[in-house]
Amino acid sequence: MNDSVTDARTAPVAVWRLLENMSKDELKAWRIAPIDNAVPAAERNLDTPYPFGWYPALLSDELQVGEVKPLRYFSTELAIWRGEDGTVRMLDAYCKHLGAHMGHGGKVNRNLLECPFHAWRYDGEEGVVKDIPYARAIPPQVKRKCTRTWHIREANRIIWMWYHPDDVAPLFEVVHSPEATDPDWSEFQIAEWNIYGSIQNMAENGVDFAHFKFIHGTANLPMGELHWGDGYDRSSVLRAKMGTPRGEVDGEITSASQGPGQNWVRFTGICETLLIACVTPVEKDHLKVRYLYTQPKSQKDGPNAGLARAIIADVNKQMDQDKVVWDRMRYEPNPIICDGDGPIPKFRQFYSRYYTAPTAVRASA
C-alpha cells in the first residue's frame, strides 16, 4: 500500500516576491508607510463620492472619559470626544470663531467640547455654541446649528460614525457581533494597514474569484455562494482547495457586510475566529484598515494555540498580497470580463445603492 501523498502547494505567487525578504518589523512598517510616486486619484478613476454607511472611527478603549482626539476621515478634519457622561460625540473640527482645530488642544467641559483658542463650548448633539465664558452674549449665528454633528454608535467595542454626503440620518443600524463582547472570547488581536486605493475596489475583491489562485495561491478557483440582500446587506460563503505539503484540503470562509463600512468574516472548524474588518476612507485614494481578530480563549490559549495564530498570520499575509495590487490599481469603469472572473458586474450594480447618485464610473460592468 502506498502511503505517499502529493505536495499540492502552489508556486509562490508573484506579488510575494516583493515582500518575502522583509523582516517581521520591516513588513509591519511597510503596511502603514506612504507609497512613493503616487499617481493622482483622478488619474486612477478614484475621484468619485464616498459611499454612505457606518464606519469605524476608533476602538472604544482608545477614547477615555474626558478625552478629545483629532481624526481625519472622508477628506474632513474631525474632533471626537467622550463626555463626562461617557457618551461619544463628534463634530467637524474647525471652530466657527477664528478657525482653531478643536481636536488639537481642545478639552471636555462637562459634555461640551471646548475650543483651545478662546474656550467657545460646543454641544455635540445640536451643533451649537452653548457658552462663551468671556462674552456677554452668544452671537446669533452660532446659537443655531452652525457645524455638522455626526451620528455615533458604540458596538462590538468599536466607535462607529455614520457618513452620508447629504448629512441625512442613518438609513440602517450597526450590527452587533456577540463574539466581540463575549467574556469567553479573547481581546482583539489587531493588524493595521494603510491602503492607497478605494473602498469599492477593496470590496470588489471578495467576488473576484480568479484572483484567489494568482494572488493567494489557492490550488483552484473557489466556489462561491453569494447572497444579495434587498436592503444594504450582502453575504457569501467561499470554498476553495488549499494546497498543503500533504495534499489539498478544503477551506471555507463565511463573510457578511451591512453597508460598505461594516464587514466581518467567520472561520469555523478547528479554531473558530471572528474577523471584524475596519475599513474607513481617509481620502479618495487612502483607506485606514484595521483587522480585529477574536477567538475563543480556550482555543487561542489551548493545545491548538499555534493553529489559532497561524490562521491570523495567513489572513494578514493575504492582505499584504492584496495591498501590493490595491496601492497601484485604478478603477476600470468598463472592464473586460471573462468566464471564471466571478459576478463583478452584479457586485457593482448592488454596490451602487451606497451612493446617492450612481454614475457610470461606479456602477457599469
N, C-alpha and C positions, 0 to 999 in steps of 0.2 A: 504494500500500500504506500502510495507516495503522499507524504505529509507536507511536501513543499508548498509554499504559497508564492504568488506572484507579487512583486513590488509594483504597486499601482500608482505610486506618486508621479505627478506630472512634473515636467521640467520646470525649473524656476521661471516665473513669469518675468516679462521684460522690465516692468517698472521697478521690480525689487532690486535690480542691479544698481539702481541709483541710491539705494538705501542700505544694502546688505553689509557694507563695511563700516557703517556708523556704530559707535559705541552706544550703550543704553542712554547715556546722558546726551550724546550728540543727537540721537533720534528724538529725544524729548524736547530739546531746544529747537530742532528743525520743525517740529509740529506747530509751534506758535510763532516762528520767526517770520518777518516780512519777506516777500519774494522780490528778487531783483528783476529789473527791466519789465515791470508790469505793463501790460497793454491796457489802454483806457477801456472803461466799461462799455462805452458806446461802440467801440470797435469790435467788442465781443458780443454785441446784441444783449447786453445785460442791463441797459438803462431803462428798464420798464418799472412800473409801480410795484411796491411791495404788496404781497398777498396779505389779506386780513386774517386775524385769528389770535389765539392766546399763545404767548411766547414766554420762555423762561427769562427772567431778569437776573435773579440771584438765587442761591440756596438760602433757605430760611435762616440757617445759623450764621450766615455772612452779614446779617444786619441785626444788630442788637438794639434793645430799647434805648431811645435817646440818641441813636446814631444816624448820621447823614452821609450819603455816598454819592459821588458823581457817576453817571452812566452815559454811554453813547450808543444808541440803537436807532435804526431807521433814519440815519443821517440827521439825528436830532440829539442835542445836548439835554440831559435829564438830571434831575435831583430827586433822589429817593430817600425816605427816612421812615423810621419806626417811632411812633409817638409814645408818650408815657403810658398810653392805654394799650400798648402792644400792637396797634394796628399799623400796617404799612400804607404809606401814601406816596404819590409821585406826581411831580409837575414838570413842565418844561423848565429848563434850568435858569434862564436869564430873568433877572429882576426887572420889572417894568419901570423902576425908578431911574436908575442910571446904568443898567445892564450888567450888574455883577452876576457871576456864575454862582448860584446858591448851593451847588453841590460841593464847592471848594471853600471850606471855611464856614459854611452855614451851620446853624445849630438848631436843635429842637427846643422849642419853648412851649411847654405843656404838650399839645398835639400839633402845634403850628410849626412851620418852617420859617426860621428867622434868617434873613439875608445878612451876610457878614459885613456888608458895606455900611448900611445905615439902620439895620435892625427892623426893616419892614417885615411884618409877620403875615405869612400866607396860610390860608386854610386849604387843606388838600382835597376836600370834597367839593367845595363851592368855587375854588379858584379865584378867591377874592382876598384882598388885604384886610385883615381884621384889626391890625394895630400898628401905629407908628409912634413909638414912645416919646419922640421929641416934638410931635406935631399936635396942634390944637384940633385939627380936623383931617380926616382921610379924604384925599381927592376923590371926587365922584367917579372918575374913570376906573378906579380900582376898587370901589365899593361894590360894583357889579362884577360879574365874571370877566377876568382880564387875561387869563392864561389857561392853557389846556390842563385839565386834570385827567389822570389815567385810571382806568378801571384795573383794580388789583385783586388777585385771589391768592390764597396760600393753600397748597395741597401737595401731598407727596414730598413734604419737606422742601418745597420749591416755592419761590415767589413768582407768580405769573402776571404778565402785563398784557392787556388787550390792545391790539393795534388795529385801527381802521383808518384809511386815508380821509374819510369824511367825519371822523370822530363820533361815529354812532355807537350806541350801547351794544354790549355783547350780543351776538346772534346765536351763540351756543355756549356751553359751560365747560369748565375744566373737568377732565375725567380723573377720578380717584383710583389709584392703583393700590390695593390693600397691602401688597408686599412691602411697599415703601415705608410704612409706619408699623409694620408687624414687629413686635419685640423679638420674635424668633428669627428674624432676618437681619442680616449684617448692616452696619453702617455703609454708606456709599463708598465704593472704590471709584475714583474719578480719573478719567483721562481727558486731556484738553487739546484742541487744535484751533488754529486759525485757518479757515478755508477761503481762498481768494476766488470765489465763484458765487453763483446764485443759488438760492434755496430751491428753486424749481429744478435746476439741473441736478442738484443733490438728491431730491426726492425721486426724480425720474429714474435714477439708478436702480431703484428697487424693482422696476418692471423690465429692466434691460437684461433679460435672461442671458444673452450671449456673453456679456462681459464677465460673468462669474468664472468661466473657464479661462479666459485670457488675461484677466486681471488678478483673479484669486486662485487660479489653479485647480478648480474642481475637475473631477475626472470626466464629467459630462455636463451637458447643459441642463439646468434644473427644470423641474416641472412645477408649475405654479397654480394654485387655486386662489383666485382673486375675487374679492367682494367689493363692489362699488356701492356705497350707501346712497340713500335718497337724499340725505342731508349733507353733512360735511365730513362724514367718516368713511374710511376705507380700511380693508384688512387683507392679509394674504397669508398663505402657507406655502413656503418654498421647500421642495425636496430635491436633493442632489446627491449623487455618488461622490464621496470624498475619498481621494486616493491616499492610502497609507502604506507603510512598509510591508504590511501583511494583507494587502488586497484592498478592495473597495468596501467602504462601509456606508450605510445610509445616514444622511444628515437631514435635519428638519429645522426650519426657522419659522416661527409664527410672529407676525408683526401687525400693528394696527396704528391708526392715526386719527385724530379728530382735529381737522384743520391742518395747516402747514406746520404749526409750531409744536403740536403735541404728538410725540411719536414714541412708541415703546415696542420692545421686542422681547419675546419669551422663548427661552431654550428649555426644553424638558428632556428628561432621560436620566442619565447617571448623576448629573449635577444640575439642579434647577437654577436658572439665572434670569433675573429681570434686568433689562437694559432700558433706561429712560434716556432717549436721545434728545439732549437740549440743544436746539439749533435756533439762533436768533440773528437776523441781519443787522450788521453794523452799518455797512454801506451797500450800494447796489452790487458790488463785487467783493464783499467781505462778510463772512459769517463767523460768529463766535460759536464754537461747538464744544460741548462737554458731554461725555458719555458717563452716565451714572449707573453703576452696577450694584445690585444687591443679591445676595444668595442666602439660603438657609444657613444659620450659624453651624448647625450640626454637620452640614456638608462642607462649608467653607473651611472649618477648622477640624474636620474629621479625617477618617482614613483616606478619603479621596480629595484631600485639600490640594494636592498637586494638579489633579484634573480640573478642579474649580479654577485655579489660577491659569491653567492652560487655555480654558475657554475664553477668559477675558483677554489674555495675550493674543489669541488668534483673531478675535474680533478687532482688537486695536491694530493688528498687523494689516487686516483687510482695509481698515480705514486709512492707514498710511498709504496702501497701494492705490486706493481711490484718489487720495489727495494729490498724488503726482499728476493725475489727469485733470481733476477739477480745477486746480490752481491755474491752468493754462487754457482750458477749453472755452469755446464760445457756444452760444445758443444758436442752433440751426432751426430757423422757423419752418423750413420745408425739407426735412431730412429725407433721404432716400432709404426706405425701409425694405428689408428682405425677410423671408420666412426664417423663423428662429430668433428674431430680434425681441419678441415679446410685444405686449399690447401698448406700445408707446403712443400711437395716435389716440387710443381710448383714454390713456392716462392724461394726456394733455386736455382732452375735452372735459374730463372730470375736474382737473386742477383749475380750469378757467373759472370755476364758481368761486374761487377765493379772491377774485379780482372784481372791483366794482364795475369796470368797463372792459371786458375781454377784447383783446386785439388779435390781429392775425399773427403777430410775433409770438404771443403767448400760447395761443390755442390751436394753431394749424398743425396738420400732420406732416 
